[in-house]
Amino acid sequence: RARVVLRSGRPLIVEASFRTAAERGTLRALTLECQVPFHFLECRASTEICQARLVERGKGPSVSDGRPEIFDAFAASFEAVTELDPSEHVVVDTTRDLELTLDGLRRRFGVERSVRPSANPS
């Protein structure tokens, strides 16, 4: 499906773990084939914070397959991102304030902050 979206000229965000260089390489090759820019955002947080987030997520419905009991194996199998050019690899500290993080990403990618219309215009 990613190929169809990219070939249509629409932007695409693929959310997945991409824990191996091979998985990242497959997506990168697709973007090269479709002649669109590629950026890999690597979200980071401490082990403790990740585990706490997984416990919290487990309290309700979720489409994610992430669970506390598989976290250690997942983390151990994650391949450090060394194959990408620094211009393609963005590390995001997900423990920071969300708005500050989003502002930094907007600056990085030259995107202006959108203003949402008021729910109750005067």
C-alpha atoms as an extended CHARMM CRD file, in Angstrom:
* protein
*
       122  EXT
         1         1  ARG       CA              0.0000000000        0.0000000000        0.0000000000  PROA      1               0.0000000000
         2         2  ALA       CA              2.8810000000        2.3750000000        0.6760000000  PROA      2               0.0000000000
         3         3  ARG       CA              3.9110000000        2.1880000000       -2.9970000000  PROA      3               0.0000000000
         4         4  VAL       CA              0.4150000000        3.1910000000       -4.1490000000  PROA      4               0.0000000000
         5         5  VAL       CA              0.3320000000        6.1780000000       -1.7980000000  PROA      5               0.0000000000
         6         6  LEU       CA              3.8430000000        7.3330000000       -2.7220000000  PROA      6               0.0000000000
         7         7  ARG       CA              3.1820000000        7.0370000000       -6.4480000000  PROA      7               0.0000000000
         8         8  SER       CA              0.0230000000        9.1070000000       -6.0400000000  PROA      8               0.0000000000
         9         9  GLY       CA              2.1730000000       12.0090000000       -4.8400000000  PROA      9               0.0000000000
        10        10  ARG       CA              0.7130000000       12.0670000000       -1.3470000000  PROA      10              0.0000000000
        11        11  PRO       CA              2.9670000000       12.1980000000        1.7200000000  PROA      11              0.0000000000
        12        12  LEU       CA              3.2260000000        9.0430000000        3.7740000000  PROA      12              0.0000000000
        13        13  ILE       CA              4.1020000000        8.1750000000        7.3510000000  PROA      13              0.0000000000
        14        14  VAL       CA              4.7650000000        4.5040000000        8.0440000000  PROA      14              0.0000000000
        15        15  GLU       CA              4.5920000000        3.6720000000       11.7350000000  PROA      15              0.0000000000
        16        16  ALA       CA              6.3830000000        0.4540000000       12.5940000000  PROA      16              0.0000000000
        17        17  SER       CA              9.3280000000       -0.7130000000       14.6380000000  PROA      17              0.0000000000
        18        18  PHE       CA             11.8100000000       -1.0600000000       11.7400000000  PROA      18              0.0000000000
        19        19  ARG       CA             14.1990000000       -2.7130000000       14.1750000000  PROA      19              0.0000000000
        20        20  THR       CA             16.5980000000       -4.0020000000       11.5120000000  PROA      20              0.0000000000
        21        21  ALA       CA             18.6830000000       -2.2660000000        8.8800000000  PROA      21              0.0000000000
        22        22  ALA       CA             17.0990000000       -4.5750000000        6.2960000000  PROA      22              0.0000000000
        23        23  GLU       CA             13.5790000000       -3.4040000000        7.1810000000  PROA      23              0.0000000000
        24        24  ARG       CA             14.6300000000        0.2340000000        7.0140000000  PROA      24              0.0000000000
        25        25  GLY       CA             16.4520000000       -0.4420000000        3.7560000000  PROA      25              0.0000000000
        26        26  THR       CA             13.3500000000       -1.9010000000        2.1310000000  PROA      26              0.0000000000
        27        27  LEU       CA             11.3530000000        1.2420000000        2.8690000000  PROA      27              0.0000000000
        28        28  ARG       CA             14.2270000000        3.4960000000        1.8400000000  PROA      28              0.0000000000
        29        29  ALA       CA             14.5440000000        1.6400000000       -1.4840000000  PROA      29              0.0000000000
        30        30  LEU       CA             10.8390000000        2.1640000000       -2.0970000000  PROA      30              0.0000000000
        31        31  THR       CA             11.1570000000        5.9070000000       -1.5530000000  PROA      31              0.0000000000
        32        32  LEU       CA             14.0990000000        6.0270000000       -3.9620000000  PROA      32              0.0000000000
        33        33  GLU       CA             12.0740000000        4.0700000000       -6.5180000000  PROA      33              0.0000000000
        34        34  CYS       CA              9.1970000000        6.5430000000       -6.1510000000  PROA      34              0.0000000000
        35        35  GLN       CA             11.6130000000        9.4950000000       -6.1230000000  PROA      35              0.0000000000
        36        36  VAL       CA             10.4150000000       10.9440000000       -2.8400000000  PROA      36              0.0000000000
        37        37  PRO       CA             12.4170000000       12.0640000000        0.2080000000  PROA      37              0.0000000000
        38        38  PHE       CA             13.0700000000        9.5580000000        2.9850000000  PROA      38              0.0000000000
        39        39  HSD       CA             13.3130000000       10.4220000000        6.6830000000  PROA      39              0.0000000000
        40        40  PHE       CA             13.5410000000        7.8940000000        9.4890000000  PROA      40              0.0000000000
        41        41  LEU       CA             12.3900000000        9.1750000000       12.8790000000  PROA      41              0.0000000000
        42        42  GLU       CA             13.8040000000        7.0600000000       15.6860000000  PROA      42              0.0000000000
        43        43  CYS       CA             11.7700000000        7.5760000000       18.8510000000  PROA      43              0.0000000000
        44        44  ARG       CA             13.7530000000        7.0670000000       22.0440000000  PROA      44              0.0000000000
        45        45  ALA       CA             12.9550000000        6.8860000000       25.7440000000  PROA      45              0.0000000000
        46        46  SER       CA             14.5530000000        5.1260000000       28.6960000000  PROA      46              0.0000000000
        47        47  THR       CA             13.8240000000        1.4600000000       29.3370000000  PROA      47              0.0000000000
        48        48  GLU       CA             11.8630000000        2.3980000000       32.4580000000  PROA      48              0.0000000000
        49        49  ILE       CA              9.6630000000        4.8690000000       30.6090000000  PROA      49              0.0000000000
        50        50  CYS       CA              9.0580000000        2.4360000000       27.7280000000  PROA      50              0.0000000000
        51        51  GLN       CA              8.0300000000       -0.3010000000       30.1410000000  PROA      51              0.0000000000
        52        52  ALA       CA              5.7170000000        2.0440000000       32.0650000000  PROA      52              0.0000000000
        53        53  ARG       CA              4.0950000000        3.1620000000       28.8000000000  PROA      53              0.0000000000
        54        54  LEU       CA              3.5390000000       -0.4500000000       27.7580000000  PROA      54              0.0000000000
        55        55  VAL       CA              1.8870000000       -1.2480000000       31.1030000000  PROA      55              0.0000000000
        56        56  GLU       CA             -0.3710000000        1.8000000000       30.7250000000  PROA      56              0.0000000000
        57        57  ARG       CA             -1.2090000000        0.8720000000       27.1290000000  PROA      57              0.0000000000
        58        58  GLY       CA             -2.1570000000       -2.6330000000       28.2590000000  PROA      58              0.0000000000
        59        59  LYS       CA             -4.9400000000       -1.2290000000       30.4440000000  PROA      59              0.0000000000
        60        60  GLY       CA             -7.1340000000       -0.4990000000       27.4370000000  PROA      60              0.0000000000
        61        61  PRO       CA             -7.7530000000       -1.4920000000       23.8450000000  PROA      61              0.0000000000
        62        62  SER       CA             -4.7790000000       -1.0680000000       21.5060000000  PROA      62              0.0000000000
        63        63  VAL       CA             -3.8140000000       -2.0460000000       17.9650000000  PROA      63              0.0000000000
        64        64  SER       CA             -0.1750000000       -2.3160000000       19.0320000000  PROA      64              0.0000000000
        65        65  ASP       CA              1.4460000000       -5.6740000000       19.5840000000  PROA      65              0.0000000000
        66        66  GLY       CA              3.9200000000       -4.1170000000       22.0370000000  PROA      66              0.0000000000
        67        67  ARG       CA              3.6940000000       -5.6750000000       25.4870000000  PROA      67              0.0000000000
        68        68  PRO       CA              5.9040000000       -5.5050000000       28.5910000000  PROA      68              0.0000000000
        69        69  GLU       CA              6.7340000000       -9.2150000000       28.3700000000  PROA      69              0.0000000000
        70        70  ILE       CA              8.3340000000       -8.8630000000       24.9050000000  PROA      70              0.0000000000
        71        71  PHE       CA             10.0930000000       -5.5400000000       25.4690000000  PROA      71              0.0000000000
        72        72  ASP       CA             13.4840000000       -6.9150000000       26.5540000000  PROA      72              0.0000000000
        73        73  ALA       CA             13.7380000000       -9.2560000000       23.5590000000  PROA      73              0.0000000000
        74        74  PHE       CA             12.6630000000       -6.4660000000       21.2100000000  PROA      74              0.0000000000
        75        75  ALA       CA             15.1830000000       -4.0050000000       22.6440000000  PROA      75              0.0000000000
        76        76  ALA       CA             17.9710000000       -6.5970000000       22.4420000000  PROA      76              0.0000000000
        77        77  SER       CA             17.2110000000       -7.2760000000       18.7710000000  PROA      77              0.0000000000
        78        78  PHE       CA             17.0820000000       -3.6090000000       17.7160000000  PROA      78              0.0000000000
        79        79  GLU       CA             19.9180000000       -2.8100000000       15.3100000000  PROA      79              0.0000000000
        80        80  ALA       CA             21.4580000000        0.6170000000       15.8230000000  PROA      80              0.0000000000
        81        81  VAL       CA             20.8120000000        2.9610000000       12.9240000000  PROA      81              0.0000000000
        82        82  THR       CA             24.2010000000        3.2500000000       11.2620000000  PROA      82              0.0000000000
        83        83  GLU       CA             23.2670000000        2.6770000000        7.6340000000  PROA      83              0.0000000000
        84        84  LEU       CA             21.4560000000        5.9710000000        7.0560000000  PROA      84              0.0000000000
        85        85  ASP       CA             22.8790000000        9.3530000000        6.2190000000  PROA      85              0.0000000000
        86        86  PRO       CA             22.4610000000       11.7910000000        9.1380000000  PROA      86              0.0000000000
        87        87  SER       CA             20.1860000000       13.9030000000        6.9250000000  PROA      87              0.0000000000
        88        88  GLU       CA             17.7690000000       10.9440000000        6.7790000000  PROA      88              0.0000000000
        89        89  HSD       CA             17.9340000000        9.9000000000       10.4420000000  PROA      89              0.0000000000
        90        90  VAL       CA             16.1950000000       11.9910000000       13.0950000000  PROA      90              0.0000000000
        91        91  VAL       CA             16.3430000000       10.9560000000       16.7510000000  PROA      91              0.0000000000
        92        92  VAL       CA             13.2750000000       12.0280000000       18.7260000000  PROA      92              0.0000000000
        93        93  ASP       CA             13.3990000000       12.0920000000       22.5280000000  PROA      93              0.0000000000
        94        94  THR       CA              9.8280000000       11.1300000000       23.3810000000  PROA      94              0.0000000000
        95        95  THR       CA             10.2820000000       12.0890000000       27.0300000000  PROA      95              0.0000000000
        96        96  ARG       CA             10.3430000000       15.7780000000       26.1390000000  PROA      96              0.0000000000
        97        97  ASP       CA              7.2900000000       18.0080000000       26.0680000000  PROA      97              0.0000000000
        98        98  LEU       CA              5.1770000000       17.0740000000       23.0240000000  PROA      98              0.0000000000
        99        99  GLU       CA              4.7110000000       20.6280000000       21.7400000000  PROA      99              0.0000000000
       100       100  LEU       CA              8.4490000000       21.3720000000       22.0060000000  PROA      100             0.0000000000
       101       101  THR       CA              9.2070000000       18.1410000000       20.1570000000  PROA      101             0.0000000000
       102       102  LEU       CA              6.6950000000       18.9300000000       17.4160000000  PROA      102             0.0000000000
       103       103  ASP       CA              8.0500000000       22.4750000000       17.0640000000  PROA      103             0.0000000000
       104       104  GLY       CA             11.5600000000       21.0700000000       16.6150000000  PROA      104             0.0000000000
       105       105  LEU       CA             10.3470000000       18.6350000000       13.9540000000  PROA      105             0.0000000000
       106       106  ARG       CA              8.4500000000       21.3900000000       12.1480000000  PROA      106             0.0000000000
       107       107  ARG       CA             11.6390000000       23.4860000000       12.0410000000  PROA      107             0.0000000000
       108       108  ARG       CA             13.6810000000       20.5060000000       10.8510000000  PROA      108             0.0000000000
       109       109  PHE       CA             11.3070000000       19.8160000000        7.9710000000  PROA      109             0.0000000000
       110       110  GLY       CA             10.3050000000       23.3910000000        7.1710000000  PROA      110             0.0000000000
       111       111  VAL       CA              6.6540000000       22.9100000000        8.0770000000  PROA      111             0.0000000000
       112       112  GLU       CA              4.6140000000       25.7430000000        9.5010000000  PROA      112             0.0000000000
       113       113  ARG       CA              2.4200000000       25.1410000000       12.4790000000  PROA      113             0.0000000000
       114       114  SER       CA             -1.1770000000       24.7750000000       11.3630000000  PROA      114             0.0000000000
       115       115  VAL       CA             -3.8110000000       26.7270000000       13.2030000000  PROA      115             0.0000000000
       116       116  ARG       CA             -6.8860000000       24.7120000000       14.0060000000  PROA      116             0.0000000000
       117       117  PRO       CA            -10.1740000000       26.5410000000       13.5580000000  PROA      117             0.0000000000
       118       118  SER       CA            -11.9920000000       27.3000000000       16.7640000000  PROA      118             0.0000000000
       119       119  ALA       CA            -14.8040000000       24.9160000000       17.6400000000  PROA      119             0.0000000000
       120       120  ASN       CA            -16.9010000000       27.9000000000       18.6080000000  PROA      120             0.0000000000
       121       121  PRO       CA            -16.0930000000       30.7930000000       16.2410000000  PROA      121             0.0000000000
       122       122  SER       CA            -17.1880000000       34.2640000000       17.3890000000  PROA      122             0.0000000000
